[in-house]
């Protein structure tokens, strides 16, 4: 979600909690956990100052 995609109040009413995981944290999830998620997960291709593997995973719902 980019800034300005949705009105802030609509976003807050829909989303209860956001968890941001690194690629390493996401890879440690059990497969059964990923199969239960309704979100489509894709690895972020952006690099961060601390290295490409520390960029968060993007969740598209």
C-alpha positions, 0 to 999 in steps of 0.5 A: 500500500502506498501513501494516498492509496486509501483514505486513512480512516478507511484503512484504520477501520479495516486493518487491526494490526500490521506485522512487518517481517524480514525475509529471514523471519518469513522463511522460517514460517511453517508451510501450514501457516502460509497456506492458511493466510489469505494474503498473497506474499511476494518478496520485496526487490528493494535494497535497504542500507543494511543489505538486500536480505533485510528488506521486508516482505510485501503482503498484497491482500 
